[in-house]
Amino acid sequence: MLNAPIRDWKGRRVWLIGASSGIGHALAKALIARGAKVAVSARNGAALHELAATTRPANVLPLPLDATRVDQLEAALREMTDAWGGIDVALLLQGTHEPVRAWTLDSAVAHRLVDTNLLSVIDALSVVLPTMLRQGSGGIAICSSVAGYRGLPTSLVYGATKAALINLAETLYMDLSPRGIGVWIVNPGFVKTPLTDRNEFPMPALISAEEAAGHILDGLASGRFEIHFPKRFTRWMKLLRLLPYGLYFRLVRRFTGL
């Protein structure tokens, strides 16, 4: 057990970035149902206010923002701490995906993916860490992907950002664990969301966003550092990490057809 388990969410002050759709939206609803106070952020303010109105408005604080803007992240955290006096858990689920292959590589698309998937997470960390370090407590979960384990077709830039997040979380854990702050890395397989709807290839072991949210809550309750799911798929992906390059490349080409 590498982190203090989180099993009781009642009254916990949570900031969830990426809450307007997909896994983040499902996770926000699950946390609210468990009694957490959830500040929800994303670009889509209308979706955040609808979430508040249809759940427990007293326990939801909509904070619309562009996660790539540090000033907006800082303003949102100030509003949250002014309202609730602090932050217990930051769930950084922001991200986007665009299929990219070597012959479709575009600088503007690459910058958009890096800014949203990687740099906005680093910016959010720079905003929340001073408060958690002063408190001497807190928890941070970062959503990466099994696409960060090894290179995969169509993930030329996306996979690179996810690999960077895994490395970031590992180093973050070593820095923060002695200071009483938990760190989790979340590595989902295929989850049905508006982002995965863009994929044009078969997605094995595809699960719903609600199932993904349940796996994340189970992982936070377990105290494990890495939360990966569904295991019937992610265990195979972990095995692929151990293969030599020649065999790995042949297998990926065979099973993806790409």
N, C-alpha and C positions, 0 to 999 in steps of 0.2 A: 504494500500500500504506500504510494508515493505522495499522495495528497490527503488532507483531511476530508473524509466523505461528506457530501452535502445530501442529506436525506430529508430534512425538514425545511421547507421553503417558506413557511408562514412568516410574514413580516420581513423577509430578506429583500434588500434593495438591489435590484438587478437593472443593469443597463444593457439592452439587447440592440445591437446595430445590425440591420438587415432584416427588419421585422415585418416588412410590408407583404412578403409573399414567400412561398416555398418553405424550406425548413425553418427559417427564422420566424415566420408567421405562426406555424404550427407549434413551435417551441414556446413562443410568447403566450399563446392560448393555454398551453399545458401548465406553464408556470403561474399564470394568473389563477387558474383553477385550483392550484395548490396553495394559494394564499400569498404568493410573492407580490411585492410592489415592483412593477415593471415599467421602466422608462423605455419606450420603443422609438427607434430611430430608423429612418430610411428617407429616400428622396420623395416617395409617394405619401405626402401628408394626408391625403384623403383616406387612404387605406389604414393609416395609423389611427385616425380619429374614428373611423368605422369600427376598428378593433376595440377601441376604448368603449364606444357606445354599446357594443353588443356583448361585452363581457362584464367586468366590474369596474365601472368608471373611476371609483375612488382609489383603485389600486393600479391605475394605468396613467402614465404621463406621456402623451405623445410629444416627441421632440423631432420634428422633421428636419433633415439636414442632408447636405452633400458630404459624404464621409471623406472625400478627397480634400475638403476644406478644413484646415486646422482651426481656423477662427470659429467655424460653426461647431466643431467638436468641443472646443473650450467653452463656448456659450451654453451648449447643451448640458455639459457636466455641471456648470455653475447653477443652471436652473434646477437640475436634479438634486444637487446637494443643498441648495437653498430650500427646496421643498421637503426633503427627507433627511437632511443632516449628514449624508455620507453615501457611500457605495459599498456594497458587499461583494457583488459579482459582476464582472464585465464579460459579456458573451459577444464575441466579434465574429459575426457571420456574414459580413458584407462580402460581396464578390460578384463577378460576372464571368461569362464564358462566350468565346467566339471561336469556332473551329478554325485553325490555322495550319496550313501545310507549307513546306518550304517554298513552293511556287506561288503561294498566295500571301506570303509575308508582306505586311504593310506596316510602316512605322507608326502611323496614327493608331491603328488597332492595337499594336503591341504596347504603346504607351498607355492606352486606355486600360488594358488588362493589368499592366504593372501598377498603374496608379490606383486602381480600385482594389485589386486582389492583395497587393503587397504593401505599397506605400501608405494606403489609408489605414491599414492595421498598425503599422509602425507609428503613424500619427496618433491613432487612438491610444496606443500604449503610452506614448509620451504625455498624453493628457491625463490618463487615469492613474499612472504609477505614482506621481507625487502624493496624491491623496491616500492611496493604499499604503505607501511607505510611511506616511505620517501616522496612519491608523495602526500600523503594524499588523494588518490583517486584510484579507480579501482573497478573491479568486479570479482568474482570467482563463477563459476558454477561447481558443482560436480555431476556426473552422478551415481546415485544409482539404485534402482529398487523397484517395489512393492514387490519383493521377500524379501525385508528387513522389511516389515510390521510385518509379523508373520512367524513362521516356516512352510515350505512346503516340500513335498516329493521331493527327488532328489536334494534338495538345502542345504544339510547338512552343507557344508562349504561356498558355494556361498552366501546363504542367510545370514549367519553370517557376512560376509564381508560387505554386503549391509546394514544390520541393523547398523553396526558400522559407515558406512559413513553417514547415516541419523543423528545419534547422534553427529558425528563430525561436520556436517554442522550446526546443531542447536546451538551447543556451539560456533562455529566459528562466527556465525551471531551475537551472543550476545557480543562477544569481538570486532568485527570489525565494526559493524554498527555505533557506536558512533564516529568512526574514519574516516567515509566517504567512507568505502569500502563495496560494496554490496556482499551478499552471496545468492546463489540459490542452492536448492537441486532438482535434476531432477529424478523423479521416473517413468520410463516408464513401461507399461505393456508389452505385447508380441510384439516385432518388428522383422520382417523377416531380419535376418542377418546370417552370417556364424556361429555365436554362437548358435542362436536358432535353426538352422538347425540340431543341435545335439539332440534336444529334440525328444523323442519317444512317446509323448502324445499329445492329441489335445490342441491347443493353442487358446483360445477364443479371439475374437476381435483383431486378428493379423493384424498389419498395416505395411506399407512399411517404409524403412529408411527415405525416402523423406518426408512422412507424419510426422514422428517423428521429423525431423528437423524443419518442419513448426510449430509444437506444441512448441518446445523449443524456437524458435524465438518469438512466440506469448507470451509465458510465461515471457521471458525477457522483452518484451515490456509492460507487465502488472504491473510489480513491485512486484508480489507475491513472497513469499519466496519459496514455493513448486510449482514445475511444474510437474503435473502428467497427464498422457494420456495413451490410449484414455479413456475419462471419463466414457463411457458406461461400461467399465471394472473396472477402478481404483476406482470408487465410491463403487462398490460392495466389492472390497478388503478393502477399508476403513471401511465399515460396519462390515466386518468379524473381524476387530481388536477389536470391542466392545463386541464380544460374549464371554461368559464364556468358559473355556477350554473344558469341556465335549462336549458341542454343537459344538464348533469349530472343534475339532478333528473328530467328526462324519461327519460333513458336508464336510470337506476336503477329507476324505476317500471315501465318497459317490460320489463326483463329479470328483475326479481324478482317482478313481479306484486303487490307490496306497497305 
